[in-house]
């Protein structure tokens, strides 16, 4: 007898937890008594306790879309552009338990990390940084993420998601990663999945889901960046000194997309309040304003400076 369902996903989108959850509560698999959580909050512990009937796969390998067991049922965890902020805030810490903290003043990478995250060539080309011998200054880290938020359709998660959806097996249930973060949507989607694939789930309560959610740090402050944006729009003050590097990058991208001819400074220091940002925007020197080469479009028209940069 084959697998009940294959869980296919990108690293950092909680495929291992979903595999555990379905395995634990399906009446078609043996009882599981242990929890999967590591000290870091991931669900990577004790994979040997699982039945193996819900195998989980990272199915994008070496740039190629590879689905395992294509004759079987699949659950594909999908990603939308609006999911990127939550994912990027935690992915370098949690994927493979690599624990690379992008909030440091100098971000240290490892050989194992660079095998999973293809940053070496990009940093060499964009910033003249050799990641085999150098750390990544925080201002570069912020700029690196900012560029991906400025053109989210070219973000690696979105590119991979398109490839996976275009090549998914015949029997495939799409599970939005955002539904992993919202209890009501999680329950609704689990029930739909159970009905579609006859998983025979018996879930007495969702306490394990509550534990999972509490161990995903971005969810505790997931509205912090959008709140900051609202305060800038309304010219109100808000302390943003606690924003993480990825949140700073997202906010910087929003500023550049919404205020013409302005580029956020490339320094380790970042704005500490929305009042400071508002003052900076009001007083930005006219003679410094210029077309931003990182914006894919300007007023709905392809940005020639961006196109020229891509041709280099």
N, C-alpha and C positions, 0 to 999 in steps of 0.2 A: 504493500500500500504506500502511495506517495505522500508528499507533504499536504497538510490541510490548506495552507496558504503561505506564500513567500512574501516577506516584508522587504520592499525595495525602497531605498532612501539615500539621501545625501548625508554625509557626516554632519552632526549637529542638529538634525531634525527629528531626533527622538525615536528612531526606528527600533533600537534595542528595547526601550521601554514598552513600545507597542507590542513587540514580539512577546515579551514577558507577560504583559497584561492579558493578551489573547490566550496564551498557553496556560496561564494560571486559572482562568475562569471558564475555559472550554471543558465541557463534560466529555469531550472526545480525547482528552489527554490525562495522564496521571496527575495526582495531587502534587502541588508545589507548596512548600511550607516556608521557604525563606524569601526574603526581600532582595531585590537586585541592586540596591543603592550602594555606591561607594562613598568614601569620606568626602569626595569632591562633589557628590550629589548626582553623578551620572548613574546610569543603570547597567554598568558594565561588569558588575560583580557576579561570580559564580554562574557563568553561562552553562557549565556542565549540569546544573540542576534542571535545565529545561528539557523538554521531551524531544526537541529537534523537529517537531511537526510544524513549527512556525519559524523557519530559518530566516535570518535577516541578512540582506546583502547591500553593500555599497556597489551599485551597478554601473558606475561610470569609471572605467579604468583606462589609464593611458590615453585619455581623450576620446575613447570609444564607448559607445553605449552598449553595454553587455548585460542582458537579462539571463539569469540562471533559471533552469527548469521552466522554459517557456510554455510547455504543454500543461503546466499547473496554474492554479489560481494565484493572483498577485494582489498585494495591497501596495500601492504607490503613494508615498508621502510627497505631496506637491508643495511648491513654493511660489508665492506671488511677490511682486516688488514691494508691497506694503509689509511683507514679513521680514525684509532684509535687516532692519534695524535691530529687532530682537535677536535674530540669528547671529549677526555679526558681533554683537556685544559679548557673546559667550562662546562662540564656536572655537576660537583658538585655545581656550582653556579646556574645553570639554571633549572635543573630538579626539578619540584615542587617548584621552587623559594626558594630553601633551603639555598642558599647563603653561602656555605662553601668554603672559599678561601684557596686553597692549596698552595698559594705563601707566606703565613705567616711563620715566624720563628717557631711558634707553632700553629698548625692547630687545631682549636676547632670544635668538632663535637657535634651534638645534638641527642636526642633520636629519633626524627622524621627522621633525616638524616640516622641514623643507621638502621632504619626500611627499608629504600629504598636501601642503600648501605651496603652490608653484610661484613663490614670491621672488626667488633668486634672480631670474632673468629680468623680471619686471623692474626690480629695484636697481639692477645694474644699468638697465637702459634708461629709466626715468630719473634716477637720482645719483647715478655713478657710485652706488653702494655695493660692495662685495660682501654678501651676507655670510660667506664662509669665514670672514675675518673681522667683520664689523657688526655692531649693533645698529638698530634702527632708532634714530632720535624721535621723540614723540611728535615733533612738528611734521616729520616726514610720514609717520604712521597716520596722523590725522589727514594729511593731504592725500595719502594713498586711498584711504576710505572715502574721503570727500569725492574724489574722481569717480568712484564706483556709484555713489549716490547721485552724482550729476547725470550719469548715463546708466541708469539701473538695468536697462534691457541688455547691456553687455556685461553685467555682473555675472561672475562664474556660476552662482547658484541658479540664476535665471536661464543662462545659456544651457546648463546641464538639465534643468527642468524641462525646457523645450525639447531637448533631444530625447529625454525619457518618455515624455508624453507622446511624441511622434512615433516612437518605436515600442510602445508598451504591448505586452502580450494580449491575446484576445480576451481572456477573462481577467480583468483588472479593475479593482476598486480604487478610486482616487480619494485619498485622505488628506485634506488640507492641513498643513503644519499649524496654521493658526487655530485649528480646532483642537490641537493638543494643548493649547494655552487657556482655553475657555471651558469651564466645566460643563455648562449646559450644551455647548456645541460638541464637546467630546462625547457626552452621553448620547446625544442624538445621532452622531456619526457612528459610534460603536453599535448602536441598535440597527442602523441601516446596513452596516457591514455584516452583522450577525444574520440578518434576514437574507441578504444576498448570497452569502456563502454557507449558510446553515452551520455556523460554528458551534451552536448549542451552548451559548454562554449562560452561565449561572452566576450573576454578580449580586451578592447580598447587599453590598454597599460600595461606595466609591472612595473609601478611605485611602486606599493605595494611590489612587489618582491625586488626592489631596496632598499626600506626601510628595509625590513626583512634582507637583506644581510648586510646592513650597521650596523645593530644592533647585529651582531654575531661577537664578537671581534677577535677570532682566524684568521678570513679571512684577516684582515689587515696586519698580519705578518705571513701568512701561509707558506711562503718560507724561513723564517729566519733560521730554523734548517737545512734544506737541504743546504742552502748557507754556513752555518758554516761547514758542512761536506765537501763540495767542497773545502773550504779554507784549511781544515786540509789535505785533499788529495794532494793539490797543495803546501802545506807548506807556505801558505800565512796568513797574520794577519787579524783578524776581531774582532771587539769588540762584545762580547757576554754577557756583563754584564746585559743586559735587558731580557735574557731568563727567561721564567717562569719555575716553578718547573717541570712541565710535559715535557717541551722542554728539560730541563737539563737531565731528565731521559731518554728521547729518544736518546739524544746525547751520554749519558753514555752507553746505550745499544749498540749503533752502535760501539763505541770504543771497547767494550768488545767482540763483535762479529767479529771485523775486526783486532784485535791485540791479538795474542795468549798469554795466560797465564798472562793477565793483568786484575786487578780489580780496578774500579774507587773508589777513597777514599770515606769513609762514614763519611762525615762531613757536617755541615751546609754551610760552604764555598764551592763555586763552582768556577771553572775556569772562569776568566774574559775575556779571549781572546783566539783565536785559536792558537796564537803564544805560549801562555803558555802551551796549550795542547800538541803542537808539541814538545816543549822542554821536557815536562814531559815524553812523549812517548820515546824520544830518550835516556833519562837518567834513565829510569825505572830500578832499581837495578836487576841484573840478579838473585841474590839469593832470591828475593821476588817473582819471577815468579812461578806460580803454576796453575794447572788445575782449571778453573772456575766452581764451582759446579752448577751455575745457568744456564749454557748453555745446552740446550737439546741435542745438537750434537756437535761433534768436528771432523772436516774434513769429514763430512757426516756420521759419525758413532755415534750411541747413546753414550752419555757421561756417563760412569759408575758412576761418582761422582753424577751426576744429578739423575740418576736412584736410587742410594742408598738413596739420600735425599728424594725422593718421597715415598720410602718404610717405612720411619720413622713414 
